[in-house]
Amino acid sequence: MQNHRTDDPLTSVLAGSQIESSGVAQMQRNRCLEAVTALPGLTAREIEDLIDIKAHKRLPELRQSGFITNGPARHCQITGRRAMTWFPINANTGAHECH
């Protein structure tokens, strides 16, 4: 999975390639997906606090791959600011489970 923008500097491209080839990015995506599935409706910062990794790059990758989607924005319990929420996509219906 390409995890950099086309206008990113070479150092970012190399870092993205290294994190993918080492398996770290996939491990982080797995942990993010587990968190979103277990506790739907968290913000990225709440997920990061829960699983102790930076999730802000992995969550959009999971959304792009069709595993999760955004729900309604709400105030984040960590930052106090309005933020997107994240929900798993039901594998059977393609709908997100927003409770």
C-alpha positions as CSV (number, residue, x, y, z in Angstrom):
1,M,0.0,0.0,0.0
2,Q,1.4,3.4,-0.9
3,N,1.4,5.5,2.3
4,H,2.8,8.8,1.0
5,R,1.6,11.6,-1.2
6,T,3.1,12.2,-4.6
7,D,4.6,15.5,-3.5
8,D,6.2,14.2,-0.3
9,P,9.9,14.6,0.0
10,L,12.2,11.6,-0.7
11,T,12.7,11.1,3.0
12,S,9.0,10.5,3.6
13,V,8.8,8.2,0.6
14,L,11.7,6.1,2.0
15,A,10.2,6.1,5.5
16,G,6.8,4.9,4.1
17,S,8.5,2.2,2.1
18,Q,10.5,1.0,5.1
19,I,7.4,0.9,7.5
20,E,5.5,-1.1,4.9
21,S,8.3,-3.6,4.1
22,S,9.0,-4.2,7.8
23,G,5.4,-5.1,8.5
24,V,5.0,-2.3,11.1
25,A,2.3,-0.5,9.0
26,Q,0.2,-3.7,8.7
27,M,0.5,-4.4,12.4
28,Q,-0.6,-0.8,13.1
29,R,-3.6,-1.2,10.7
30,N,-4.5,-4.5,12.4
31,R,-4.5,-2.8,15.9
32,C,-6.5,0.2,14.6
33,L,-9.1,-2.1,13.0
34,E,-9.4,-4.2,16.2
35,A,-9.9,-1.0,18.2
36,V,-12.6,0.4,15.8
37,T,-14.4,-2.9,15.8
38,A,-14.3,-3.3,19.6
39,L,-15.2,0.3,20.4
40,P,-17.0,1.9,17.4
41,G,-17.3,5.7,17.4
42,L,-13.9,6.7,18.8
43,T,-11.9,9.6,17.4
44,A,-8.4,9.0,16.0
45,R,-6.9,10.6,19.1
46,E,-9.0,8.4,21.4
47,I,-7.9,5.3,19.4
48,E,-4.2,6.4,19.7
49,D,-4.6,6.8,23.5
50,L,-6.2,3.3,23.7
51,I,-3.7,1.4,21.6
52,D,-0.6,3.6,22.2
53,I,0.4,4.0,18.6
54,K,-0.1,6.9,16.1
55,A,-3.3,6.0,14.2
56,H,-3.9,9.1,12.2
57,K,-2.2,7.7,9.1
58,R,-3.5,4.1,9.4
59,L,-7.2,5.0,9.8
60,P,-7.5,6.7,6.4
61,E,-5.7,3.7,4.9
62,L,-8.3,1.3,6.4
63,R,-11.1,3.6,5.1
64,Q,-9.6,3.6,1.6
65,S,-9.4,-0.3,1.8
66,G,-13.1,-0.5,2.8
67,F,-12.8,-1.7,6.3
68,I,-13.9,1.3,8.2
69,T,-15.8,4.6,7.6
70,N,-16.4,7.9,9.3
71,G,-19.4,8.5,11.5
72,P,-20.7,11.8,12.9
73,A,-18.2,14.3,14.3
74,R,-18.3,14.8,18.1
75,H,-16.1,16.3,20.8
76,C,-13.0,14.2,21.4
77,Q,-12.5,13.1,25.0
78,I,-8.8,13.7,24.7
79,T,-8.5,17.0,22.8
80,G,-11.9,18.6,23.6
81,R,-12.2,19.5,19.9
82,R,-14.8,18.2,17.4
83,A,-13.3,15.3,15.5
84,M,-14.3,12.6,13.1
85,T,-15.4,9.3,14.5
86,W,-14.6,5.9,13.1
87,F,-16.8,2.8,12.6
88,P,-16.3,-0.6,11.2
89,I,-18.0,-1.5,7.9
90,N,-20.2,-4.5,8.2
91,A,-18.7,-7.2,5.9
92,N,-22.2,-8.6,5.1
93,T,-24.0,-5.4,4.2
94,G,-21.3,-2.8,3.5
95,A,-23.0,-0.5,6.0
96,H,-21.3,1.0,9.0
97,E,-22.5,0.2,12.4
98,C,-23.3,3.5,14.0
99,H,-24.9,3.0,17.4
